[in-house]
Amino acid sequence: MEQDPQCNRRKDARLLGTPQEQGGLGLQVSGISLMCDNPQVFRAMALASTPCPIYSIETGKLLVGREGYIVMRENPHVYIVGYSLDRSFWNTFLKIGQELPDVTPQENSGPTLSERFRRSSRPNSNGVEPVSPNNPEQQRHEHQCW
C-alpha cells in the first residue's frame, strides 16, 4: 500500500472542517488552511475572491479579503504558496509594484456569496435529503479517497 499525500490532506481537511455534530472537529479555518498549502488551491481561492486566511501576529486576527491581499503584496515570498512557481501571475494579479486605488466598502443588504451557496440539511428543490454522515448506508467507503 502507498500513501497519497494529496488524498491524506483532503481527508484531514475534511475532518478538521466538518462540524462536530457530524463527527468532525468543527475547525473550518484550519481545514481551509490545510487545503491552501497546495499552490493550485491557493491560486483558485484567490481567483474566487476568497483568499486563503493569513494570521497576523501583530493584531491577533485572521486577515481575509482585501486585508489578506495587501499583506500578500507586501511579502509575497512568505504569504503566497507557490509564488516562486508563477511570479508573473501573482505580480499581475496582486498589482505588485503598483499603487492600489482607494476602495469604499459597499453596503450590501443581501446574503454573501458564501451564504448563498452554503450547504444546509434541508431537502433540495427535488425534495431529496442530502447525504447524512450519520447514516452508514449513505456513507462512502472509508478506504477510498474522495
Phi, psi and chi 1 to 4 in degrees:
 res  aa     phi    psi   chi1   chi2   chi3   chi4
   1 MET       -  144.0  176.8  162.2   72.0      -
   2 GLU  -125.4  134.2 -174.4  176.2  -37.8      -
   3 GLN   -75.9  137.9  -68.0  -75.3  -38.1      -
   4 ASP  -106.8  108.0  177.9    0.1      -      -
   5 PRO   -58.4  -37.0  -18.3   26.7      -      -
   6 GLN   -66.9  -41.7  -61.0  -60.9  -32.2      -
   7 CYS   -63.0  -45.8  178.4      -      -      -
   8 ASN   -60.9  -39.1  -69.2  -19.1      -      -
   9 ARG   -64.8  -43.4 -172.2  165.5   46.5   83.3
  10 ARG   -63.6  -42.1  -72.1 -170.8  -59.5  -89.0
  11 LYS   -64.9  -43.1  -72.4  177.4  107.0  175.0
  12 ASP   -63.5  -42.4  -69.0  -15.6      -      -
  13 ALA   -63.6  -39.7      -      -      -      -
  14 ARG   -63.4  -44.0 -173.7 -179.8  -50.7  123.9
  15 LEU   -62.4  -44.3  173.5   64.6      -      -
  16 LEU   -63.4  -44.4  -74.4  167.3      -      -
  17 GLY   -85.2  -18.8      -      -      -      -
  18 THR   -69.5  136.8  -60.2      -      -      -
  19 PRO   -57.3  150.0  -22.4   31.8      -      -
  20 GLN   -60.1  -33.9  -69.9  178.8  -22.8      -
  21 GLU   -62.5  -20.7  -59.4   81.7   30.6      -
  22 GLN  -108.3   16.4  -63.0  176.8    1.0      -
  23 GLY    93.5    5.1      -      -      -      -
  24 GLY   -99.2 -167.7      -      -      -      -
  25 LEU   -99.6  -11.2  -61.3  176.0      -      -
  26 GLY    72.6   24.2      -      -      -      -
  27 LEU  -110.2   74.0  -57.1  168.4      -      -
  28 GLN   -60.6  -44.2  -71.6 -178.6  -39.8      -
  29 VAL   -63.1  -37.6  174.2      -      -      -
  30 SER   -65.7  -41.0  -62.6      -      -      -
  31 GLY   -63.4  -43.8      -      -      -      -
  32 ILE   -64.0  -43.0  -69.0  167.6      -      -
  33 SER   -61.1  -38.4  -64.6      -      -      -
  34 LEU   -64.8  -42.0 -175.3   58.0      -      -
  35 MET   -65.3  -33.6  -69.8  -57.7  -62.2      -
  36 CYS   -70.6   -4.0  -74.1      -      -      -
  37 ASP   -72.6  -10.6 -167.2   35.8      -      -
  38 ASN   -95.0  126.9  178.1  -59.7      -      -
  39 PRO   -56.2  -36.1  -23.2   31.8      -      -
  40 GLN   -67.8  -41.2  -67.7  173.5  -44.7      -
  41 VAL   -67.3  -42.9  172.3      -      -      -
  42 PHE   -57.8  -45.0 -165.6   93.2      -      -
  43 ARG   -66.8  -44.0 -178.7  175.6  176.4  158.1
  44 ALA   -61.0  -40.8      -      -      -      -
  45 MET   -63.6  -41.9  -65.0  -75.6  -74.0      -
  46 ALA   -64.9  -42.7      -      -      -      -
  47 LEU   -66.8  -24.3  -72.1  170.5      -      -
  48 ALA   -89.9    9.9      -      -      -      -
  49 SER    61.0   29.5  -66.1      -      -      -
  50 THR  -130.3   69.5   55.2      -      -      -
  51 PRO   -60.2  150.0   24.1  -32.5      -      -
  52 CYS   -59.1  143.7  -67.4      -      -      -
  53 PRO   -66.8  143.4   16.9  -22.8      -      -
  54 ILE  -124.5  131.0  -63.8  172.6      -      -
  55 TYR   -91.4  131.6  178.0   74.4      -      -
  56 SER  -100.5  114.5  168.8      -      -      -
  57 ILE   -67.2  -27.0 -166.2   77.2      -      -
  58 GLU   -70.4  -42.4  -65.7  161.2   -6.9      -
  59 THR  -101.4  -16.3   63.7      -      -      -
  60 GLY    73.5   22.3      -      -      -      -
  61 LYS  -125.8  158.3  -64.3 -179.0 -179.5 -179.9
  62 LEU   -79.3  137.0  -76.6  177.7      -      -
  63 LEU  -104.1  120.7  -56.8  176.4      -      -
  64 VAL  -130.8  169.8  -66.0      -      -      -
  65 GLY    62.2 -141.5      -      -      -      -
  66 ARG   -58.6  -40.5 -174.9  174.0  171.5   88.8
  67 GLU   -59.4  -41.6  -72.5  179.9  -29.1      -
  68 GLY   -64.1  -43.9      -      -      -      -
  69 TYR   -61.8  -39.1  -74.0  129.0      -      -
  70 ILE   -63.5  -43.5  -70.7  171.2      -      -
  71 VAL   -64.1  -39.8  169.2      -      -      -
  72 MET   -60.9  -40.4  -73.2 -178.1 -146.9      -
  73 ARG   -62.8  -39.0  -76.7  171.4   43.6   94.8
  74 GLU   -69.9  -31.7  -68.0  169.7   -4.5      -
  75 ASN  -148.5   69.7 -157.4  -16.7      -      -
  76 PRO   -63.1  -31.0   21.5  -30.4      -      -
  77 HIS   -63.1  -30.8  -64.8  -75.2      -      -
  78 VAL   -87.6  -43.4  172.1      -      -      -
  79 TYR   -99.1  -13.6  -68.0  110.2      -      -
  80 ILE  -105.4  115.0  -62.5  175.6      -      -
  81 VAL   -71.3  120.8  175.1      -      -      -
  82 GLY    87.8   13.8      -      -      -      -
  83 TYR   -57.7  -44.0  177.3   70.9      -      -
  84 SER   -67.3  -20.6   61.5      -      -      -
  85 LEU   -78.8  -26.2  -59.1  173.5      -      -
  86 ASP  -150.3   61.5 -161.7   -7.1      -      -
  87 ARG   -57.4  -40.7  -71.2  175.5 -167.2 -135.8
  88 SER   -59.0  -46.2  175.3      -      -      -
  89 PHE   -60.4  -51.6  166.7   78.3      -      -
  90 TRP   -65.8  -39.1  -72.5  108.5      -      -
  91 ASN   -62.6  -39.3  -70.3  -15.3      -      -
  92 THR   -72.8  -47.4  -57.6      -      -      -
  93 PHE   -60.6  -44.4 -179.8   76.1      -      -
  94 LEU   -93.7    1.2  -66.1  173.6      -      -
  95 LYS    54.9   44.0  -61.4 -177.8 -179.7  -72.6
  96 ILE   -65.5  130.3  -66.3  176.6      -      -
  97 GLY    90.2   -2.9      -      -      -      -
  98 GLN  -114.9  156.5  -59.6  174.7   33.0      -
  99 GLU   -82.1  137.3 -167.9  168.9  -33.8      -
 100 LEU   -86.8  143.0  -70.2  178.9      -      -
 101 PRO   -72.3  153.9   25.3  -31.5      -      -
 102 ASP   -69.5  139.5  -71.4  -27.5      -      -
 103 VAL  -125.9  131.1  176.8      -      -      -
 104 THR   -97.9  129.2  -14.1      -      -      -
 105 PRO   -60.0  138.8  -13.3   21.2      -      -
 106 GLN   -91.4  141.6  -65.5  179.7   -7.1      -
 107 GLU   -82.9  122.9  -67.2  -65.7  -36.6      -
 108 ASN  -129.1  117.0 -173.9   -5.5      -      -
 109 SER   -87.7  -11.0   59.0      -      -      -
 110 GLY   -86.5  176.8      -      -      -      -
 111 PRO   -68.4  152.3   22.7  -29.4      -      -
 112 THR   -71.0  167.4   65.1      -      -      -
 113 LEU   -60.2  -43.4 -176.1   62.1      -      -
 114 SER   -66.8  -34.3   63.3      -      -      -
 115 GLU   -66.8  -35.4  -70.7  170.0  -21.4      -
 116 ARG   -68.4  -29.3  -69.6 -168.6  -44.8 -142.8
 117 PHE  -107.9    5.7  -68.0   99.8      -      -
 118 ARG   -66.6  139.5 -171.6  169.6  -73.1  138.2
 119 ARG   -71.8  152.6  -68.3 -176.4 -173.5 -177.8
 120 SER  -138.5  169.9   70.6      -      -      -
 121 SER   -90.6    4.3   59.8      -      -      -
 122 ARG   -76.1  153.2  -67.4  173.1  -78.5  161.4
 123 PRO   -62.4  149.6  -14.4   22.6      -      -
 124 ASN   -77.7 -174.5   62.8   22.9      -      -
 125 SER   -63.1  -19.6   59.9      -      -      -
 126 ASN   -89.3    0.5  -61.5  -27.8      -      -
 127 GLY    80.7   12.1      -      -      -      -
 128 VAL   -94.2  130.3  176.8      -      -      -
 129 GLU   -71.7  140.1  -74.1  -71.8  -31.7      -
 130 PRO   -67.1  163.6   15.7  -21.1      -      -
 131 VAL   -62.8  133.0  173.6      -      -      -
 132 SER  -103.4  131.2  168.0      -      -      -
 133 PRO   -70.1  -13.5   22.3  -28.7      -      -
 134 ASN   -90.7   -3.4  -61.6  -34.2      -      -
 135 ASN  -104.5  107.8 -174.9  -18.9      -      -
 136 PRO   -61.7  -27.1    3.1   -5.1      -      -
 137 GLU   -70.2  -24.7  -68.0 -179.8   32.0      -
 138 GLN   -94.3  -13.4  -67.8  178.4  -27.9      -
 139 GLN   -73.2  149.9  -70.8 -179.3   -7.0      -
 140 ARG   -79.8  161.5  -63.2  179.5  173.9  140.8
 141 HIS   -65.1  133.5  -63.1  -73.0      -      -
 142 GLU   -64.2  -30.2 -169.9   64.1   30.1      -
 143 HIS   -81.0  -10.3   68.1  -80.6      -      -
 144 GLN   -92.9  151.0  -66.3 -179.7  -10.8      -
 145 CYS  -103.7  125.2 -175.2      -      -      -
 146 TRP  -113.7      -  -57.9   97.8      -      -
